[in-house]
Amino acid sequence: MLFESPRIVLRKMTEHDIEIYHTWRNDTEVMQSTSLLLDVYDIEETQEFVRQIILASQSAKSYLIIEKESEKPIGITSLIHIDYKNRNAECIIDIGDKASWGKGYGTEAMKLLLAYGFLEMNLHRIYLRVFSFNNRAIQLYKKLGFQQEGISRESLFRHGHWHDIIHMGLLQEEYGV
């Protein structure tokens, strides 16, 4: 099964997941490495975002990352901006449970998402954006075969300094090489 590895399972996000997603979305330590905007949201704003942007989207597929042993949600991963005609999509991942950081769950979730995107959806290209200070994520993406395609210089102001946004992509023919 493509949505399962030895330690995690990916399952479709539902309205029942709004509360846990709200917790992650409002944790600036979780969001500082992945979100352009650091803000605090009330529960109604998160409900609206999940219902309108995540669940109702025709161009996105979002999955909660569940740690099998504990059955605990630990993060979210998505294919967004899916372009069915040109077979492209952007991928994102957030490990919201800080106790799960550095344990390889992000690698497992990305492998499952890439397998789904390339082998099931028959995508030609999956791309992502990563902040230049997020060295662990950059190393993960390189290990998975992503190549740097460009840089948006000094596009993010965080912690009193300007940072680049690195654009990376992986082609279907490069997947699994």
LOBAZA-703746 format. One record per residue (C-alpha): z, x negated, y negated; residue number from 1; residue in one letter. Coordinates in nm, 4 decimals. Example, Ala and Ser with C-alpha at 12.3 -4.5 7.8 and 13.67 -1.06 7.14 Angstrom:
pz = 0.7800&px = -1.2300&py = 0.4500&k = 1&r = A
pz = 0.7140&px = -1.3670&py = 0.1060&k = 2&r = S
***
This chain:
pz = 0.0000&px = 0.0000&py = 0.0000&k = 1&r = M
pz = -0.0997&px = -0.1423&py = -0.3381&k = 2&r = L
pz = 0.2036&px = -0.0036&py = -0.5221&k = 3&r = F
pz = 0.4602&px = -0.1814&py = -0.3094&k = 4&r = E
pz = 0.5749&px = -0.5389&py = -0.2546&k = 5&r = S
pz = 0.8689&px = -0.6658&py = -0.0516&k = 6&r = P
pz = 1.1143&px = -0.6121&py = -0.3394&k = 7&r = R
pz = 0.9625&px = -0.3523&py = -0.5734&k = 8&r = I
pz = 0.7628&px = -0.0335&py = -0.5817&k = 9&r = V
pz = 0.5598&px = 0.1034&py = -0.8716&k = 10&r = L
pz = 0.5731&px = 0.4758&py = -0.9271&k = 11&r = R
pz = 0.4134&px = 0.6979&py = -1.1871&k = 12&r = K
pz = 0.6262&px = 0.7477&py = -1.4938&k = 13&r = M
pz = 0.7562&px = 1.1036&py = -1.5427&k = 14&r = T
pz = 0.9582&px = 1.2945&py = -1.8016&k = 15&r = E
pz = 1.2684&px = 1.2177&py = -1.5927&k = 16&r = H
pz = 1.2279&px = 0.8523&py = -1.6955&k = 17&r = D
pz = 1.2551&px = 0.9160&py = -2.0692&k = 18&r = I
pz = 1.6261&px = 0.8287&py = -2.0908&k = 19&r = E
pz = 1.5942&px = 0.4858&py = -1.9251&k = 20&r = I
pz = 1.2788&px = 0.4100&py = -2.1236&k = 21&r = Y
pz = 1.4651&px = 0.5114&py = -2.4415&k = 22&r = H
pz = 1.7380&px = 0.2572&py = -2.3577&k = 23&r = T
pz = 1.4836&px = -0.0234&py = -2.3141&k = 24&r = W
pz = 1.2800&px = 0.0791&py = -2.6198&k = 25&r = R
pz = 1.5880&px = 0.0543&py = -2.8422&k = 26&r = N
pz = 1.7047&px = -0.2821&py = -2.7084&k = 27&r = D
pz = 1.5635&px = -0.5388&py = -2.9522&k = 28&r = T
pz = 1.6412&px = -0.8208&py = -2.7088&k = 29&r = E
pz = 1.4105&px = -0.6529&py = -2.4549&k = 30&r = V
pz = 1.1391&px = -0.5654&py = -2.7064&k = 31&r = M
pz = 1.1324&px = -0.8841&py = -2.9167&k = 32&r = Q
pz = 0.8955&px = -1.0609&py = -2.6768&k = 33&r = S
pz = 0.6527&px = -0.7735&py = -2.6262&k = 34&r = T
pz = 0.6587&px = -0.5205&py = -2.9095&k = 35&r = S
pz = 0.4924&px = -0.5717&py = -3.2474&k = 36&r = L
pz = 0.7459&px = -0.3433&py = -3.4136&k = 37&r = L
pz = 1.1184&px = -0.3802&py = -3.3677&k = 38&r = L
pz = 1.2678&px = -0.0457&py = -3.4580&k = 39&r = D
pz = 1.5346&px = 0.1956&py = -3.3422&k = 40&r = V
pz = 1.4167&px = 0.5346&py = -3.2208&k = 41&r = Y
pz = 1.6086&px = 0.8557&py = -3.1719&k = 42&r = D
pz = 1.5717&px = 1.0348&py = -2.8395&k = 43&r = I
pz = 1.3330&px = 1.2944&py = -2.9847&k = 44&r = E
pz = 1.0944&px = 1.0195&py = -3.1022&k = 45&r = E
pz = 1.1011&px = 0.8602&py = -2.7573&k = 46&r = T
pz = 1.0434&px = 1.1977&py = -2.5893&k = 47&r = Q
pz = 0.7439&px = 1.2603&py = -2.8156&k = 48&r = E
pz = 0.6068&px = 0.9094&py = -2.7524&k = 49&r = F
pz = 0.6406&px = 0.9389&py = -2.3743&k = 50&r = V
pz = 0.4940&px = 1.2904&py = -2.3599&k = 51&r = R
pz = 0.2047&px = 1.2347&py = -2.6035&k = 52&r = Q
pz = 0.1173&px = 0.8660&py = -2.5603&k = 53&r = I
pz = 0.2234&px = 0.7718&py = -2.2076&k = 54&r = I
pz = 0.2007&px = 1.0879&py = -1.9963&k = 55&r = L
pz = -0.0815&px = 1.2758&py = -2.1710&k = 56&r = A
pz = -0.3161&px = 0.9816&py = -2.2165&k = 57&r = S
pz = -0.6542&px = 0.9891&py = -2.0438&k = 58&r = Q
pz = -0.6950&px = 0.6172&py = -2.1082&k = 59&r = S
pz = -0.3644&px = 0.4852&py = -1.9714&k = 60&r = A
pz = -0.1736&px = 0.4647&py = -1.6445&k = 61&r = K
pz = 0.1971&px = 0.3801&py = -1.6642&k = 62&r = S
pz = 0.4298&px = 0.2940&py = -1.3797&k = 63&r = Y
pz = 0.8011&px = 0.2389&py = -1.3561&k = 64&r = L
pz = 0.9010&px = -0.0760&py = -1.1683&k = 65&r = I
pz = 1.1679&px = 0.0177&py = -0.9147&k = 66&r = I
pz = 1.3809&px = -0.2429&py = -0.7365&k = 67&r = E
pz = 1.3679&px = -0.1243&py = -0.3746&k = 68&r = K
pz = 1.7130&px = -0.2239&py = -0.2518&k = 69&r = E
pz = 1.9044&px = -0.0546&py = -0.5352&k = 70&r = S
pz = 1.6343&px = 0.2065&py = -0.6165&k = 71&r = E
pz = 1.7019&px = 0.1129&py = -0.9803&k = 72&r = K
pz = 1.4305&px = 0.1242&py = -1.2485&k = 73&r = P
pz = 1.3999&px = -0.2258&py = -1.3939&k = 74&r = I
pz = 1.0874&px = -0.2054&py = -1.6099&k = 75&r = G
pz = 0.7521&px = -0.0545&py = -1.6887&k = 76&r = I
pz = 0.3966&px = -0.1760&py = -1.6477&k = 77&r = T
pz = 0.0786&px = -0.0093&py = -1.7654&k = 78&r = S
pz = -0.2949&px = -0.0267&py = -1.7933&k = 79&r = L
pz = -0.3803&px = 0.1001&py = -2.1413&k = 80&r = I
pz = -0.6974&px = 0.1420&py = -2.3461&k = 81&r = H
pz = -0.8852&px = 0.1991&py = -2.0201&k = 82&r = I
pz = -1.2587&px = 0.1893&py = -2.0923&k = 83&r = D
pz = -1.4164&px = 0.3496&py = -1.7855&k = 84&r = Y
pz = -1.7740&px = 0.2894&py = -1.9011&k = 85&r = K
pz = -1.7320&px = -0.0857&py = -1.9522&k = 86&r = N
pz = -1.4608&px = -0.1178&py = -1.6821&k = 87&r = R
pz = -1.2010&px = -0.2868&py = -1.9076&k = 88&r = N
pz = -0.8291&px = -0.2258&py = -1.9604&k = 89&r = A
pz = -0.5363&px = -0.3921&py = -2.1317&k = 90&r = E
pz = -0.2224&px = -0.4544&py = -1.9281&k = 91&r = C
pz = 0.1350&px = -0.4580&py = -2.0488&k = 92&r = I
pz = 0.4683&px = -0.5194&py = -1.8811&k = 93&r = I
pz = 0.8299&px = -0.4959&py = -1.9904&k = 94&r = D
pz = 1.1258&px = -0.5795&py = -1.7699&k = 95&r = I
pz = 1.3839&px = -0.3615&py = -1.9436&k = 96&r = G
pz = 1.6783&px = -0.4429&py = -1.7204&k = 97&r = D
pz = 1.8006&px = -0.7772&py = -1.8544&k = 98&r = K
pz = 1.9913&px = -0.8521&py = -1.5312&k = 99&r = A
pz = 1.6490&px = -0.8578&py = -1.3596&k = 100&r = S
pz = 1.5015&px = -1.1230&py = -1.5896&k = 101&r = W
pz = 1.3947&px = -1.4516&py = -1.4340&k = 102&r = G
pz = 1.3934&px = -1.3199&py = -1.0777&k = 103&r = K
pz = 1.0185&px = -1.2901&py = -1.0227&k = 104&r = G
pz = 0.9941&px = -0.9123&py = -1.0598&k = 105&r = Y
pz = 0.7406&px = -0.9466&py = -1.3412&k = 106&r = G
pz = 0.5167&px = -1.1589&py = -1.1188&k = 107&r = T
pz = 0.5345&px = -0.9037&py = -0.8373&k = 108&r = E
pz = 0.4666&px = -0.6114&py = -1.0711&k = 109&r = A
pz = 0.1690&px = -0.7877&py = -1.2327&k = 110&r = M
pz = 0.0209&px = -0.8684&py = -0.8906&k = 111&r = K
pz = 0.0479&px = -0.5014&py = -0.7911&k = 112&r = L
pz = -0.1044&px = -0.3850&py = -1.1204&k = 113&r = L
pz = -0.3922&px = -0.6331&py = -1.0951&k = 114&r = L
pz = -0.4630&px = -0.5299&py = -0.7352&k = 115&r = A
pz = -0.4742&px = -0.1672&py = -0.8445&k = 116&r = Y
pz = -0.6938&px = -0.2408&py = -1.1458&k = 117&r = G
pz = -0.9450&px = -0.4608&py = -0.9668&k = 118&r = F
pz = -0.9459&px = -0.3264&py = -0.6093&k = 119&r = L
pz = -0.8890&px = 0.0467&py = -0.6638&k = 120&r = E
pz = -1.0178&px = 0.1170&py = -1.0149&k = 121&r = M
pz = -1.2952&px = -0.1423&py = -0.9822&k = 122&r = N
pz = -1.2280&px = -0.2787&py = -1.3301&k = 123&r = L
pz = -1.4415&px = -0.5698&py = -1.4420&k = 124&r = H
pz = -1.1920&px = -0.7179&py = -1.6916&k = 125&r = R
pz = -0.8201&px = -0.6887&py = -1.7557&k = 126&r = I
pz = -0.6867&px = -0.8378&py = -2.0762&k = 127&r = Y
pz = -0.3551&px = -0.8759&py = -2.2542&k = 128&r = L
pz = -0.1862&px = -1.0015&py = -2.5669&k = 129&r = R
pz = 0.1146&px = -1.2326&py = -2.5599&k = 130&r = V
pz = 0.3259&px = -1.3768&py = -2.8399&k = 131&r = F
pz = 0.2964&px = -1.7546&py = -2.8721&k = 132&r = S
pz = 0.6734&px = -1.8051&py = -2.8378&k = 133&r = F
pz = 0.6864&px = -1.6202&py = -2.5025&k = 134&r = N
pz = 0.6314&px = -1.9324&py = -2.2894&k = 135&r = N
pz = 0.7508&px = -1.7776&py = -1.9615&k = 136&r = R
pz = 0.5008&px = -1.4948&py = -1.9906&k = 137&r = A
pz = 0.2182&px = -1.7334&py = -2.0846&k = 138&r = I
pz = 0.2910&px = -1.9452&py = -1.7761&k = 139&r = Q
pz = 0.2981&px = -1.6336&py = -1.5554&k = 140&r = L
pz = -0.0356&px = -1.5120&py = -1.6881&k = 141&r = Y
pz = -0.1968&px = -1.8531&py = -1.6368&k = 142&r = K
pz = -0.0574&px = -1.8654&py = -1.2820&k = 143&r = K
pz = -0.2208&px = -1.5266&py = -1.2162&k = 144&r = L
pz = -0.5560&px = -1.6592&py = -1.3399&k = 145&r = G
pz = -0.5709&px = -1.5274&py = -1.6952&k = 146&r = F
pz = -0.7591&px = -1.7475&py = -1.9383&k = 147&r = Q
pz = -0.7003&px = -1.7754&py = -2.3095&k = 148&r = Q
pz = -0.9811&px = -1.6011&py = -2.4959&k = 149&r = E
pz = -0.8603&px = -1.6287&py = -2.8523&k = 150&r = G
pz = -0.5763&px = -1.6401&py = -3.0995&k = 151&r = I
pz = -0.4786&px = -1.4120&py = -3.3841&k = 152&r = S
pz = -0.3170&px = -1.6729&py = -3.6033&k = 153&r = R
pz = 0.0185&px = -1.6006&py = -3.7655&k = 154&r = E
pz = -0.0052&px = -1.2277&py = -3.6895&k = 155&r = S
pz = 0.3598&px = -1.1694&py = -3.6071&k = 156&r = L
pz = 0.6618&px = -1.2359&py = -3.8264&k = 157&r = F
pz = 0.9704&px = -1.2726&py = -3.6105&k = 158&r = R
pz = 1.3014&px = -1.4542&py = -3.6676&k = 159&r = H
pz = 1.1928&px = -1.5766&py = -4.0100&k = 160&r = G
pz = 0.8717&px = -1.7443&py = -3.8912&k = 161&r = H
pz = 0.5062&px = -1.6602&py = -3.8358&k = 162&r = W
pz = 0.3783&px = -1.6621&py = -3.4764&k = 163&r = H
pz = 0.0353&px = -1.6362&py = -3.3183&k = 164&r = D
pz = -0.0753&px = -1.3645&py = -3.0783&k = 165&r = I
pz = -0.2659&px = -1.5124&py = -2.7854&k = 166&r = I
pz = -0.5411&px = -1.3052&py = -2.6245&k = 167&r = H
pz = -0.5974&px = -1.3632&py = -2.2524&k = 168&r = M
pz = -0.8326&px = -1.2084&py = -1.9988&k = 169&r = G
pz = -0.9068&px = -1.2051&py = -1.6283&k = 170&r = L
pz = -1.2409&px = -1.1036&py = -1.4763&k = 171&r = L
pz = -1.2728&px = -0.9245&py = -1.1447&k = 172&r = Q
pz = -1.4727&px = -1.2175&py = -1.0016&k = 173&r = E
pz = -1.1870&px = -1.4565&py = -1.0948&k = 174&r = E
pz = -0.9180&px = -1.2334&py = -0.9421&k = 175&r = Y
pz = -0.7568&px = -1.3797&py = -0.6336&k = 176&r = G
pz = -0.9530&px = -1.7035&py = -0.6563&k = 177&r = V
***
